[in-house]
Amino acid sequence: RRKITYRTAEIISNHLNYIAKHKNISLNVYPKELVMEDEDYARYLCEIELRKKEKIDTENFETICLQYNLKNILQDYYKLQGEIFGNQNEFQKSLDFYTKAKDIGCLEEYSYIDILNKIGWDHVCLCNWALGLKSYTEAEILIKLVYKRSNYEIRNIQDIESRVYYGVALINKEINNYKVSLEYIESIKKLEYVESKLIIDSSILEANVNYEVGNIEKSINSYIKLHKEFPDNSSVIINLITLYELVEDEERSNFYLNKINGDRLKSEDASLYIAYLIKIKNYFIKFDVKAAVKHYNTAIKLCINDNNILWLTKIYENIVQDYHDELLNSNYTNQYLIILNRNKHMYDNHKELLNDILVGLITNKNINSSLLDTIREIKNGTL
């Protein structure tokens, strides 16, 4: 069997020592040690150390691996580089290395999909990657791989196209490229077949994009149309309530508020309330206190309508935490206390929760004393 040359041994040993250094491994490999052994020993060392997933930057390394038919090592090298560049958002380089790993015959198709899944296995994440490549074709290829892996029944090519369009539209919205986002949404409308859930999702996305560009009236009209088609969809109703709150149309806001089915909200999950907390936080970050107050009020109204004391308490704790004078609107404060008192039996074995609320209120220097006294009375059972 062939012995490896000193130069080859030097390159391999340098890589092994580089890996060891960055992994805090006690390892010192010298070229002469590798020269004295055959290629199997070199293969053994490389396989052990390269699987530690450390970055390697030497073109000669590829040549050596191919020369000695060390395909498994080269596979690890390509996969590692693909992962590194993916983490750095250098999508083209990342895909190039993953494709190399597949092309040299080391990866079966299922393994290739496994690698792609590390980046994100839902169609939105894959479209994000494809967007980085500026390639609709890549998005289509990646999504087909995902649905093949998940045994999803693809009814026709338009089913795939609609998901690709939606994914790219969503990502463009996230990077504030609203014009391109709307263009892809229009492409969905031109398709003959689109799954009903995707119709809702893409319509909501369109309404949200229109809101972001300042076309609130168009956004409201989109939601009204959606509500007529899907009257039981809670997300559509809640977004309508939000928009009417923002344009200060109390009558229309209350009209849709009365359509909320509390049981359905509970059966879905608490994600709707969480969404409100996120919105509120985002507005605070932007120092748009007025918008934040409106979202607080909407969330409180939803909780009161739903009689959801736990989420009402959580939202009110956020009001205390992010205190501004405008937030302690007496009307909503009174409604909060009424609901809290009505449901005080829920706290019989959880008085520490009321204690936490009290601590939050006491530590807020701007809190009004009457509110504090009222919650104390509820806690002590004297109210």
C-alpha positions as a LaTeX table, in Angstrom:
\begin{tabular}{lrrr}
\hline
Residue & $x$ (\AA) & $y$ (\AA) & $z$ (\AA) \\
\hline
Arg1 & 0.00 & 0.00 & 0.00 \\
Arg2 & 1.09 & 3.55 & $-0.74$ \\
Lys3 & 2.77 & 5.61 & 1.94 \\
Ile4 & 1.67 & 9.22 & 2.16 \\
Thr5 & 4.27 & 11.86 & 1.36 \\
Tyr6 & 5.75 & 14.23 & 3.92 \\
Arg7 & 3.90 & 17.19 & 2.35 \\
Thr8 & 0.58 & 15.34 & 2.54 \\
Ala9 & 1.29 & 14.35 & 6.13 \\
Glu10 & 2.15 & 17.95 & 6.96 \\
Ile11 & $-1.16$ & 19.24 & 5.61 \\
Ile12 & $-3.18$ & 16.59 & 7.44 \\
Ser13 & $-1.31$ & 17.10 & 10.72 \\
Asn14 & $-1.74$ & 20.87 & 10.52 \\
His15 & $-5.48$ & 20.41 & 10.16 \\
Leu16 & $-5.69$ & 17.95 & 13.01 \\
Asn17 & $-3.72$ & 20.24 & 15.31 \\
Tyr18 & $-5.86$ & 23.21 & 14.26 \\
Ile19 & $-9.00$ & 21.29 & 15.17 \\
Ala20 & $-7.55$ & 20.12 & 18.47 \\
Lys21 & $-6.50$ & 23.64 & 19.44 \\
His22 & $-9.99$ & 25.06 & 18.89 \\
Lys23 & $-11.63$ & 22.13 & 20.63 \\
Asn24 & $-9.25$ & 22.30 & 23.61 \\
Ile25 & $-8.14$ & 18.76 & 22.87 \\
Ser26 & $-4.71$ & 17.62 & 23.95 \\
Leu27 & $-3.35$ & 16.45 & 20.60 \\
Asn28 & $-0.02$ & 17.01 & 18.88 \\
Val29 & 0.36 & 15.21 & 15.57 \\
Tyr30 & 3.67 & 15.56 & 13.70 \\
Pro31 & 4.16 & 14.90 & 9.98 \\
Lys32 & 6.82 & 12.26 & 10.60 \\
Glu33 & 4.35 & 10.19 & 12.60 \\
Leu34 & 1.98 & 10.09 & 9.65 \\
Val35 & 4.72 & 9.36 & 7.12 \\
Met36 & 5.75 & 6.30 & 9.09 \\
Glu37 & 2.26 & 4.85 & 8.79 \\
Asp38 & 0.15 & 3.95 & 5.80 \\
Glu39 & $-2.90$ & 5.69 & 4.41 \\
Asp40 & $-5.25$ & 3.70 & 6.65 \\
Tyr41 & $-3.72$ & 5.32 & 9.72 \\
Ala42 & $-4.14$ & 8.76 & 8.15 \\
Arg43 & $-7.74$ & 7.93 & 7.30 \\
Tyr44 & $-8.37$ & 6.79 & 10.86 \\
Leu45 & $-6.96$ & 9.98 & 12.40 \\
Cys46 & $-8.83$ & 12.20 & 9.97 \\
Glu47 & $-12.16$ & 10.49 & 10.49 \\
Ile48 & $-11.86$ & 10.71 & 14.26 \\
Glu49 & $-10.86$ & 14.35 & 14.37 \\
Leu50 & $-12.78$ & 15.82 & 11.44 \\
Arg51 & $-16.05$ & 14.60 & 12.91 \\
Lys52 & $-15.55$ & 17.15 & 15.66 \\
Lys53 & $-17.01$ & 19.69 & 13.23 \\
Glu54 & $-14.32$ & 22.34 & 13.33 \\
Lys55 & $-13.78$ & 24.79 & 10.48 \\
Ile56 & $-11.07$ & 23.97 & 7.93 \\
Asp57 & $-9.74$ & 26.38 & 5.30 \\
Thr58 & $-7.31$ & 24.62 & 2.98 \\
Glu59 & $-7.91$ & 23.87 & $-0.69$ \\
Asn60 & $-5.18$ & 21.22 & $-0.62$ \\
Phe61 & $-7.23$ & 19.22 & 1.82 \\
Glu62 & $-9.82$ & 18.41 & $-0.86$ \\
Thr63 & $-7.09$ & 17.19 & $-3.19$ \\
Ile64 & $-5.59$ & 14.94 & $-0.53$ \\
Cys65 & $-8.94$ & 13.40 & 0.35 \\
Leu66 & $-9.69$ & 12.66 & $-3.30$ \\
Gln67 & $-6.18$ & 11.31 & $-3.92$ \\
Tyr68 & $-6.48$ & 8.80 & $-1.10$ \\
Asn69 & $-10.18$ & 8.13 & $-1.74$ \\
Leu70 & $-11.15$ & 9.46 & 1.69 \\
Lys71 & $-14.72$ & 10.26 & 0.61 \\
Asn72 & $-16.23$ & 9.99 & 4.06 \\
Ile73 & $-13.78$ & 12.58 & 5.33 \\
Leu74 & $-14.49$ & 14.85 & 2.38 \\
Gln75 & $-18.21$ & 14.48 & 3.02 \\
Asp76 & $-17.72$ & 15.72 & 6.59 \\
Tyr77 & $-15.61$ & 18.59 & 5.30 \\
Tyr78 & $-18.25$ & 19.69 & 2.78 \\
Lys79 & $-21.09$ & 19.34 & 5.28 \\
Leu80 & $-19.14$ & 21.33 & 7.85 \\
Gln81 & $-18.39$ & 24.14 & 5.41 \\
Gly82 & $-22.03$ & 24.20 & 4.33 \\
Glu83 & $-23.09$ & 24.54 & 7.94 \\
Ile84 & $-20.53$ & 27.29 & 8.65 \\
Phe85 & $-21.54$ & 29.42 & 5.66 \\
Gly86 & $-25.23$ & 28.82 & 6.38 \\
Asn87 & $-24.76$ & 30.18 & 9.89 \\
Gln88 & $-23.04$ & 33.21 & 8.38 \\
Asn89 & $-26.01$ & 33.77 & 5.99 \\
Glu90 & $-23.74$ & 33.19 & 3.00 \\
Phe91 & $-26.42$ & 31.10 & 1.33 \\
Gln92 & $-24.81$ & 30.53 & $-2.06$ \\
Lys93 & $-21.55$ & 29.23 & $-0.57$ \\
Ser94 & $-23.50$ & 27.11 & 1.88 \\
Leu95 & $-25.58$ & 25.48 & $-0.85$ \\
Asp96 & $-22.48$ & 24.98 & $-3.01$ \\
Phe97 & $-20.80$ & 22.89 & $-0.32$ \\
Tyr98 & $-23.92$ & 20.88 & 0.45 \\
Thr99 & $-24.29$ & 20.20 & $-3.27$ \\
Lys100 & $-20.65$ & 19.09 & $-3.48$ \\
Ala101 & $-21.28$ & 16.62 & $-0.69$ \\
Lys102 & $-24.17$ & 15.20 & $-2.68$ \\
Asp103 & $-22.34$ & 15.20 & $-6.03$ \\
Ile104 & $-19.34$ & 13.17 & $-4.90$ \\
Gly105 & $-21.70$ & 10.32 & $-4.16$ \\
Cys106 & $-21.38$ & 10.34 & $-0.40$ \\
Leu107 & $-24.94$ & 11.46 & 0.22 \\
Glu108 & $-28.08$ & 9.67 & $-0.80$ \\
Glu109 & $-31.08$ & 11.91 & $-1.42$ \\
Tyr110 & $-32.54$ & 11.34 & 2.05 \\
Ser111 & $-29.24$ & 12.40 & 3.63 \\
Tyr112 & $-29.24$ & 15.55 & 1.51 \\
Ile113 & $-32.71$ & 16.40 & 2.82 \\
Asp114 & $-31.53$ & 15.73 & 6.37 \\
Ile115 & $-28.83$ & 18.36 & 5.89 \\
Leu116 & $-31.32$ & 20.86 & 4.50 \\
Asn117 & $-33.57$ & 20.21 & 7.46 \\
Lys118 & $-30.86$ & 21.48 & 9.81 \\
Ile119 & $-31.51$ & 24.94 & 8.44 \\
Gly120 & $-35.27$ & 24.59 & 8.88 \\
Trp121 & $-37.62$ & 22.03 & 7.53 \\
Asp122 & $-40.78$ & 24.06 & 7.03 \\
His123 & $-41.37$ & 25.80 & 3.74 \\
Val124 & $-40.92$ & 29.30 & 5.15 \\
Cys125 & $-37.38$ & 28.58 & 6.36 \\
Leu126 & $-36.45$ & 26.96 & 3.08 \\
Cys127 & $-37.88$ & 29.89 & 1.16 \\
Asn128 & $-35.77$ & 32.16 & 3.35 \\
Trp129 & $-32.72$ & 30.27 & 2.19 \\
Ala130 & $-33.90$ & 30.42 & $-1.40$ \\
Leu131 & $-34.48$ & 34.14 & $-1.05$ \\
Gly132 & $-30.88$ & 34.52 & 0.04 \\
Leu133 & $-29.98$ & 32.80 & $-3.21$ \\
Lys134 & $-32.27$ & 35.19 & $-5.10$ \\
Ser135 & $-33.67$ & 32.11 & $-6.78$ \\
Tyr136 & $-37.30$ & 31.07 & $-7.17$ \\
Thr137 & $-36.10$ & 27.83 & $-8.77$ \\
Glu138 & $-34.11$ & 26.88 & $-5.66$ \\
Ala139 & $-37.16$ & 27.54 & $-3.51$ \\
Glu140 & $-39.23$ & 25.21 & $-5.66$ \\
Ile141 & $-36.59$ & 22.45 & $-5.51$ \\
Leu142 & $-36.20$ & 22.73 & $-1.74$ \\
Ile143 & $-39.93$ & 22.70 & $-1.06$ \\
Lys144 & $-40.45$ & 19.66 & $-3.25$ \\
Leu145 & $-37.77$ & 17.87 & $-1.24$ \\
Val146 & $-39.49$ & 18.76 & 2.02 \\
Tyr147 & $-42.91$ & 17.59 & 0.93 \\
Lys148 & $-41.47$ & 14.40 & $-0.49$ \\
Arg149 & $-39.77$ & 13.73 & 2.85 \\
Ser150 & $-42.95$ & 14.37 & 4.85 \\
Asn151 & $-45.05$ & 12.22 & 2.50 \\
Tyr152 & $-47.25$ & 15.24 & 1.82 \\
Glu153 & $-49.78$ & 14.63 & $-0.92$ \\
Ile154 & $-49.00$ & 17.13 & $-3.64$ \\
Arg155 & $-52.20$ & 17.47 & $-5.65$ \\
Asn156 & $-50.63$ & 19.34 & $-8.53$ \\
Ile157 & $-47.74$ & 21.62 & $-9.37$ \\
Gln158 & $-49.79$ & 24.68 & $-8.38$ \\
Asp159 & $-49.94$ & 23.38 & $-4.82$ \\
Ile160 & $-46.15$ & 23.66 & $-4.74$ \\
Glu161 & $-46.12$ & 27.00 & $-6.56$ \\
Ser162 & $-48.58$ & 28.59 & $-4.14$ \\
Arg163 & $-46.43$ & 27.58 & $-1.17$ \\
Val164 & $-43.28$ & 28.88 & $-2.80$ \\
Tyr165 & $-44.98$ & 32.20 & $-3.60$ \\
Tyr166 & $-46.29$ & 32.48 & $-0.05$ \\
Gly167 & $-42.96$ & 31.66 & 1.54 \\
Val168 & $-41.08$ & 34.22 & $-0.54$ \\
Ala169 & $-43.83$ & 36.82 & 0.02 \\
Leu170 & $-43.64$ & 36.27 & 3.77 \\
Ile171 & $-39.87$ & 36.67 & 3.89 \\
Asn172 & $-40.00$ & 39.82 & 1.75 \\
Lys173 & $-42.51$ & 41.24 & 4.21 \\
Glu174 & $-40.14$ & 40.45 & 7.09 \\
Ile175 & $-37.29$ & 42.35 & 5.40 \\
Asn176 & $-39.63$ & 45.29 & 4.65 \\
Asn177 & $-39.60$ & 44.64 & 0.90 \\
Tyr178 & $-43.36$ & 45.20 & 0.72 \\
Lys179 & $-43.69$ & 45.76 & $-3.02$ \\
Val180 & $-42.11$ & 42.40 & $-3.85$ \\
Ser181 & $-44.20$ & 40.73 & $-1.14$ \\
Leu182 & $-47.43$ & 42.01 & $-2.72$ \\
Glu183 & $-46.26$ & 40.87 & $-6.17$ \\
Tyr184 & $-45.85$ & 37.28 & $-4.95$ \\
Ile185 & $-49.25$ & 37.42 & $-3.22$ \\
Glu186 & $-50.79$ & 38.50 & $-6.53$ \\
Ser187 & $-49.13$ & 35.48 & $-8.15$ \\
Ile188 & $-50.98$ & 33.23 & $-5.68$ \\
Lys189 & $-54.31$ & 34.76 & $-6.71$ \\
Lys190 & $-53.67$ & 33.87 & $-10.34$ \\
Leu191 & $-53.39$ & 30.14 & $-9.59$ \\
Glu192 & $-56.40$ & 27.91 & $-10.18$ \\
Tyr193 & $-55.75$ & 25.70 & $-7.15$ \\
Val194 & $-54.76$ & 27.03 & $-3.72$ \\
Glu195 & $-55.38$ & 25.18 & $-0.45$ \\
Ser196 & $-58.00$ & 26.89 & 1.75 \\
Lys197 & $-55.59$ & 27.42 & 4.67 \\
Leu198 & $-53.09$ & 29.05 & 2.34 \\
Ile199 & $-55.84$ & 31.31 & 0.99 \\
Ile200 & $-56.42$ & 32.55 & 4.54 \\
Asp201 & $-52.71$ & 32.86 & 5.34 \\
Ser202 & $-51.87$ & 34.74 & 2.13 \\
Ser203 & $-54.89$ & 37.06 & 2.54 \\
Ile204 & $-53.86$ & 37.85 & 6.11 \\
Leu205 & $-50.33$ & 38.49 & 4.88 \\
Glu206 & $-51.64$ & 40.84 & 2.18 \\
Ala207 & $-53.74$ & 42.74 & 4.72 \\
Asn208 & $-50.76$ & 43.06 & 7.07 \\
Val209 & $-48.51$ & 44.32 & 4.27 \\
Asn210 & $-51.11$ & 46.92 & 3.29 \\
Tyr211 & $-51.26$ & 48.02 & 6.93 \\
Glu212 & $-47.46$ & 48.35 & 7.06 \\
Val213 & $-47.44$ & 50.60 & 3.97 \\
Gly214 & $-50.15$ & 52.79 & 5.50 \\
Asn215 & $-53.14$ & 51.53 & 3.52 \\
Ile216 & $-55.29$ & 50.71 & 6.57 \\
Glu217 & $-58.59$ & 50.98 & 4.68 \\
Lys218 & $-57.47$ & 48.36 & 2.16 \\
Ser219 & $-56.26$ & 46.17 & 5.02 \\
Ile220 & $-59.65$ & 46.40 & 6.76 \\
Asn221 & $-61.50$ & 45.57 & 3.53 \\
Ser222 & $-59.31$ & 42.49 & 3.05 \\
Tyr223 & $-60.19$ & 41.25 & 6.53 \\
Ile224 & $-63.90$ & 41.95 & 6.04 \\
Lys225 & $-63.85$ & 39.88 & 2.85 \\
Leu226 & $-61.97$ & 37.11 & 4.66 \\
His227 & $-64.44$ & 37.17 & 7.53 \\
Lys228 & $-67.35$ & 36.70 & 5.14 \\
Glu229 & $-65.64$ & 33.67 & 3.59 \\
Phe230 & $-64.37$ & 32.22 & 6.88 \\
Pro231 & $-66.68$ & 33.56 & 9.63 \\
Asp232 & $-65.35$ & 31.22 & 12.33 \\
Asn233 & $-61.69$ & 32.15 & 11.95 \\
Ser234 & $-60.71$ & 33.83 & 15.24 \\
Ser235 & $-57.48$ & 35.32 & 13.90 \\
Val236 & $-59.37$ & 37.23 & 11.21 \\
Ile237 & $-61.87$ & 38.58 & 13.76 \\
Ile238 & $-59.15$ & 39.64 & 16.18 \\
Asn239 & $-57.20$ & 41.43 & 13.45 \\
Leu240 & $-60.37$ & 43.31 & 12.50 \\
Ile241 & $-60.85$ & 44.34 & 16.14 \\
Thr242 & $-57.25$ & 45.53 & 16.25 \\
Leu243 & $-57.55$ & 47.62 & 13.08 \\
Tyr244 & $-60.79$ & 49.26 & 14.21 \\
Glu245 & $-59.16$ & 50.06 & 17.55 \\
Leu246 & $-56.28$ & 51.70 & 15.71 \\
Val247 & $-58.60$ & 53.90 & 13.63 \\
Glu248 & $-60.66$ & 54.59 & 16.79 \\
Asp249 & $-63.89$ & 53.10 & 15.45 \\
Glu250 & $-65.27$ & 51.90 & 18.79 \\
Glu251 & $-68.61$ & 50.80 & 17.34 \\
Arg252 & $-67.12$ & 48.48 & 14.71 \\
Ser253 & $-64.50$ & 47.21 & 17.15 \\
Asn254 & $-67.20$ & 46.21 & 19.65 \\
Phe255 & $-69.29$ & 44.69 & 16.85 \\
Tyr256 & $-66.53$ & 42.21 & 16.02 \\
Leu257 & $-65.56$ & 41.81 & 19.66 \\
Asn258 & $-69.02$ & 40.35 & 20.31 \\
Lys259 & $-68.33$ & 37.70 & 17.67 \\
Ile260 & $-65.45$ & 36.24 & 19.66 \\
Asn261 & $-66.18$ & 32.79 & 20.97 \\
Gly262 & $-64.27$ & 32.43 & 24.23 \\
Asp263 & $-64.43$ & 28.64 & 24.17 \\
Arg264 & $-62.89$ & 28.58 & 20.73 \\
Leu265 & $-60.07$ & 30.86 & 21.84 \\
Lys266 & $-59.35$ & 28.56 & 24.77 \\
Ser267 & $-59.43$ & 25.49 & 22.55 \\
Glu268 & $-56.98$ & 27.02 & 20.09 \\
Asp269 & $-54.36$ & 28.20 & 22.62 \\
Ala270 & $-53.04$ & 31.37 & 24.20 \\
Ser271 & $-51.07$ & 32.36 & 21.10 \\
Leu272 & $-53.48$ & 35.18 & 20.28 \\
Tyr273 & $-52.81$ & 36.90 & 23.58 \\
Ile274 & $-49.10$ & 36.28 & 23.22 \\
Ala275 & $-49.28$ & 37.97 & 19.82 \\
Tyr276 & $-50.74$ & 41.04 & 21.46 \\
Leu277 & $-47.99$ & 41.17 & 24.06 \\
Ile278 & $-45.41$ & 40.99 & 21.27 \\
Lys279 & $-47.14$ & 43.77 & 19.34 \\
Ile280 & $-47.24$ & 45.93 & 22.44 \\
Lys281 & $-43.56$ & 45.39 & 23.14 \\
Asn282 & $-42.69$ & 46.27 & 19.55 \\
Tyr283 & $-44.57$ & 49.54 & 19.78 \\
Phe284 & $-42.80$ & 50.41 & 23.02 \\
Ile285 & $-39.47$ & 49.75 & 21.33 \\
Lys286 & $-40.52$ & 52.22 & 18.63 \\
Phe287 & $-41.61$ & 54.69 & 21.37 \\
Asp288 & $-45.09$ & 54.73 & 19.83 \\
Val289 & $-46.91$ & 54.86 & 23.18 \\
Lys290 & $-50.27$ & 55.69 & 21.63 \\
Ala291 & $-50.25$ & 52.55 & 19.50 \\
Ala292 & $-49.06$ & 50.47 & 22.45 \\
Val293 & $-51.93$ & 51.75 & 24.60 \\
Lys294 & $-54.44$ & 50.82 & 21.92 \\
His295 & $-53.07$ & 47.29 & 21.73 \\
Tyr296 & $-53.17$ & 47.01 & 25.52 \\
Asn297 & $-56.79$ & 48.10 & 25.54 \\
Thr298 & $-57.71$ & 45.66 & 22.78 \\
Ala299 & $-56.01$ & 42.79 & 24.59 \\
Ile300 & $-57.79$ & 43.67 & 27.84 \\
Lys301 & $-61.16$ & 43.86 & 26.07 \\
Leu302 & $-60.57$ & 40.43 & 24.55 \\
Cys303 & $-59.65$ & 38.95 & 27.91 \\
Ile304 & $-62.70$ & 40.49 & 29.59 \\
Asn305 & $-64.97$ & 39.23 & 26.83 \\
Asp306 & $-63.37$ & 35.80 & 27.13 \\
Asn307 & $-63.43$ & 35.98 & 30.96 \\
Asn308 & $-59.80$ & 34.87 & 30.80 \\
Ile309 & $-58.49$ & 36.07 & 34.16 \\
Leu310 & $-55.06$ & 34.48 & 33.81 \\
Trp311 & $-54.22$ & 36.27 & 30.57 \\
Leu312 & $-55.86$ & 39.45 & 31.79 \\
Thr313 & $-53.56$ & 39.37 & 34.82 \\
Lys314 & $-50.54$ & 38.71 & 32.62 \\
Ile315 & $-51.36$ & 41.63 & 30.34 \\
Tyr316 & $-52.01$ & 43.93 & 33.28 \\
Glu317 & $-48.67$ & 42.97 & 34.79 \\
Asn318 & $-47.13$ & 44.15 & 31.53 \\
Ile319 & $-49.00$ & 47.44 & 31.86 \\
Val320 & $-47.45$ & 47.92 & 35.30 \\
Gln321 & $-44.01$ & 46.90 & 34.05 \\
Asp322 & $-44.11$ & 49.30 & 31.08 \\
Tyr323 & $-45.84$ & 52.05 & 32.99 \\
His324 & $-46.88$ & 55.23 & 31.20 \\
Asp325 & $-49.52$ & 57.64 & 32.48 \\
Glu326 & $-51.74$ & 56.86 & 29.51 \\
Leu327 & $-51.85$ & 53.14 & 30.31 \\
Leu328 & $-53.76$ & 53.35 & 33.59 \\
Asn329 & $-57.01$ & 54.30 & 31.91 \\
Ser330 & $-59.54$ & 54.26 & 34.74 \\
Asn331 & $-62.18$ & 52.48 & 32.66 \\
Tyr332 & $-59.95$ & 49.49 & 31.93 \\
Thr333 & $-58.51$ & 49.51 & 35.44 \\
Asn334 & $-62.00$ & 49.22 & 36.91 \\
Gln335 & $-62.94$ & 46.41 & 34.52 \\
Tyr336 & $-59.76$ & 44.58 & 35.46 \\
Leu337 & $-60.58$ & 44.83 & 39.17 \\
Ile338 & $-64.16$ & 43.65 & 38.61 \\
Ile339 & $-62.96$ & 40.55 & 36.74 \\
Leu340 & $-60.22$ & 39.93 & 39.30 \\
Asn341 & $-62.71$ & 40.10 & 42.17 \\
Arg342 & $-65.23$ & 37.91 & 40.34 \\
Asn343 & $-62.61$ & 35.21 & 39.88 \\
Lys344 & $-60.79$ & 35.51 & 43.20 \\
His345 & $-61.75$ & 31.90 & 44.01 \\
Met346 & $-59.15$ & 30.91 & 41.41 \\
Tyr347 & $-56.48$ & 32.23 & 43.76 \\
Asp348 & $-57.52$ & 30.33 & 46.90 \\
Asn349 & $-54.51$ & 28.08 & 46.58 \\
His350 & $-52.38$ & 30.51 & 44.59 \\
Lys351 & $-52.13$ & 33.60 & 46.75 \\
Glu352 & $-48.52$ & 33.95 & 45.75 \\
Leu353 & $-49.79$ & 35.11 & 42.35 \\
Leu354 & $-51.63$ & 38.01 & 43.93 \\
Asn355 & $-48.56$ & 38.70 & 46.04 \\
Asp356 & $-46.49$ & 38.95 & 42.86 \\
Ile357 & $-48.97$ & 41.41 & 41.40 \\
Leu358 & $-48.88$ & 43.47 & 44.58 \\
Val359 & $-45.08$ & 43.54 & 44.58 \\
Gly360 & $-45.12$ & 44.72 & 40.98 \\
Leu361 & $-47.56$ & 47.48 & 41.82 \\
Ile362 & $-45.80$ & 48.57 & 45.03 \\
Thr363 & $-42.42$ & 48.85 & 43.32 \\
Asn364 & $-43.90$ & 51.10 & 40.65 \\
Lys365 & $-43.50$ & 54.64 & 41.97 \\
Asn366 & $-46.31$ & 56.01 & 39.79 \\
Ile367 & $-49.02$ & 53.55 & 40.83 \\
Asn368 & $-52.14$ & 55.05 & 42.37 \\
Ser369 & $-52.88$ & 54.11 & 45.97 \\
Ser370 & $-56.57$ & 53.28 & 45.43 \\
Leu371 & $-55.71$ & 50.54 & 42.94 \\
Leu372 & $-53.19$ & 49.12 & 45.39 \\
Asp373 & $-55.72$ & 49.13 & 48.24 \\
Thr374 & $-58.35$ & 47.44 & 46.09 \\
Ile375 & $-56.07$ & 44.54 & 45.16 \\
Arg376 & $-55.05$ & 44.18 & 48.82 \\
Glu377 & $-58.72$ & 43.88 & 49.74 \\
Ile378 & $-59.26$ & 41.23 & 47.06 \\
Lys379 & $-56.27$ & 39.29 & 48.35 \\
Asn380 & $-57.46$ & 39.46 & 51.95 \\
Gly381 & $-60.97$ & 38.45 & 50.98 \\
Thr382 & $-62.57$ & 41.57 & 52.40 \\
Leu383 & $-63.91$ & 42.88 & 49.10 \\
\hline
\end{tabular}
